[in-house]
Amino acid sequence: MKRTLRISLIDFTGLMLFGLAIFLITFSENLQQYMNIPSSVLHMNTIFLSILIEALPFVLIGVVIAGIIQIFITEDHIKRWIPKNTFLAAIMSCVVGALFPACECGIVPIVRRLIAKGVPIYAGIGFLLTGPLINPIVILSTYMAFGNDLKIALSRMIIGFLIALVIALIISFLFKTNQLKKGLTSANHIHSDDSNKKPITVRIGNVLMHAVDEFFDMGKYLIIGAVLAAFVQTYVSSESLVGIGNGDVASSTAVMMGLAYLLSLCSEADAFIAASFSNIFPTTAILAFLVYGPMIDLKNTLMMLSVFKTRFVVIFISIVTIVVFSTFILVQGLY
């Protein structure tokens, strides 16, 4: 009874958040005209809407793909496709992720569904890390943002891939189970084995049903993350962060990683923001910004907390932070 009440309350909260987002999108231009709202709040609202509008298409693509995986991909398919060797499975997941155009928000529901279907947790993490980081769209935008500088784009791709592979292998040693929260396995949904016996129209309908459920489940955490990121961008002075990071390479790298986490930029556009800091911070700090942000940021953390166990998310963020920071401290001599 208590669990049912809690789930109903969470669903009601999600509907309220979606209603608020729709209201702000529809009537944001009229808020200042009819209400005495401080300009900073309106600025925060603008940033919030830009983050939301930027991320929603990728989330929609992600939940549709998650629905397709749920209905059309069986556990037997997963067993045949994933190599039994841990190292080969990790490489395969990173390569597939690198070819997959998704942002850090849209990829979470896909990874959730894959892991629930039987993909090992480390392979899911490899896919989650490389998908938003080094897919073709991201690399092209990075190349253009830095004035057709191939070195920055290739560095992001190669170093990002190697970091993702290392993190996936570390996860394979630390965690042997899927680390999903209770109730998020495929047992609680329509089974693809049964669904595959039904007509194609029924299966497509089931895909859309799963996509809608997934969208409302993930969407509320995206909205909360977008609000927090907009608050940070509005009220946290970037000048103070720049002042902190104007010391050695280590402090610059740490500041840029922190900035990437708090700003929660879409990976398809973050290179243009990073390029604006290129005259202030060293290249290694800029690359740390470009690699760390797509791997983990504020809104992505909230979405992961809704899917994975809290302990796993905390350890995962710690591993990503340590590996990324250490890597760019080690390679600073190359730049």
Number of C-alpha atoms within 10 A of each C-alpha: 6 7 8 9 10 11 12 12 12 14 15 12 13 20 15 13 17 16 12 13 18 13 11 17 17 10 10 16 12 10 12 14 9 8 8 8 11 9 10 12 15 16 15 20 21 18 19 26 21 14 22 20 12 16 23 18 14 19 26 19 20 26 28 23 20 27 27 21 18 27 22 16 18 18 17 11 12 16 13 9 11 18 15 11 8 17 16 13 22 27 22 19 26 27 19 14 26 26 16 19 21 31 31 30 33 31 26 26 28 27 22 24 23 25 24 20 24 20 22 23 24 28 29 25 29 30 30 31 31 32 30 30 31 33 22 18 18 28 23 16 18 29 20 15 20 18 10 13 12 15 12 21 23 15 15 23 22 12 19 26 24 15 20 28 26 19 22 30 20 14 20 19 10 11 13 11 12 20 18 20 13 10 10 16 17 18 10 9 12 14 17 21 15 10 17 15 10 11 9 11 9 13 19 16 13 19 22 18 14 22 24 16 13 21 22 16 19 23 23 22 22 26 25 18 24 26 20 19 23 25 20 17 19 19 11 12 10 13 9 9 15 17 12 14 21 15 12 11 18 16 14 25 28 19 22 26 25 18 21 26 22 22 21 27 25 22 28 25 15 21 26 16 15 21 18 13 15 14 8 15 22 18 21 26 28 26 24 28 26 29 29 25 27 29 27 25 25 20 24 25 22 19 24 21 17 18 22 17 15 15 10 18 18 12 13 17 15 11 17 20 18 11 17 24 19 13 16 22 16 10 11 14 8 8 8
